[in-house]
Amino acid sequence: MTVSKNGYETMTRDVTTSAGATTDMGTLSLKSDADDVAPIMVAIAAAAILLIIGFVLVKKKS
């Protein structure tokens, strides 16, 4: 069985069952793809802060 949703990693599990039977797979938790973007967002935020500090320092010298 494969479970997928936009913004989340795809999960695949092997399932064996028979016709008309119910198989309890328990709780399935999908991992967000946003975890992969976090380091990039931190780098962008740090660059923006450095640009603002640089702008403020240049304005003070003027």
C-alpha positions as CSV (number, residue, x, y, z in Angstrom):
1,M,0.0,0.0,0.0
2,T,1.3,3.5,-0.8
3,V,0.1,6.6,0.9
4,S,1.0,10.0,-0.6
5,K,0.0,13.7,-0.1
6,N,1.5,16.9,-1.5
7,G,4.0,18.4,0.9
8,Y,4.7,15.0,2.6
9,E,7.1,12.1,1.9
10,T,5.4,9.1,0.3
11,M,5.0,6.0,2.6
12,T,4.9,2.5,1.2
13,R,4.0,-0.6,3.4
14,D,3.6,-4.3,2.4
15,V,0.1,-5.5,3.2
16,T,-1.3,-9.1,3.1
17,T,-5.0,-9.6,3.5
18,S,-7.8,-11.6,1.9
19,A,-11.1,-10.6,0.2
20,G,-13.6,-9.2,2.6
21,A,-11.1,-9.1,5.5
22,T,-10.1,-6.0,7.4
23,T,-6.4,-5.4,8.2
24,D,-5.5,-2.9,10.9
25,M,-2.3,-1.1,10.0
26,G,-2.3,1.1,13.1
27,T,-1.5,4.8,12.8
28,L,0.4,5.9,9.8
29,S,2.3,9.2,10.2
30,L,3.6,11.0,7.1
31,K,6.8,13.1,7.4
32,S,6.5,16.6,6.1
33,D,8.7,17.7,3.2
34,A,9.0,21.1,5.0
35,D,11.8,19.7,7.1
36,D,14.0,19.7,4.0
37,V,13.3,23.4,3.4
38,A,14.1,24.6,7.0
39,P,17.9,25.0,6.5
40,I,17.3,27.1,3.3
41,M,14.8,29.3,5.1
42,V,17.3,29.9,8.0
43,A,20.0,30.9,5.4
44,I,17.6,33.3,3.7
45,A,16.6,34.9,7.0
46,A,20.3,35.2,8.0
47,A,21.2,36.9,4.7
48,A,18.2,39.3,5.0
49,I,19.3,40.3,8.6
50,L,22.9,40.9,7.4
51,L,21.6,43.1,4.5
52,I,19.5,45.1,6.9
53,I,22.4,45.6,9.3
54,G,24.6,46.6,6.4
55,F,22.0,49.1,5.2
56,V,21.7,50.6,8.6
57,L,25.4,51.0,9.1
58,V,25.8,52.6,5.6
59,K,23.0,55.1,6.4
60,K,24.6,56.0,9.7
61,K,27.9,56.9,8.0
62,S,26.1,59.1,5.5
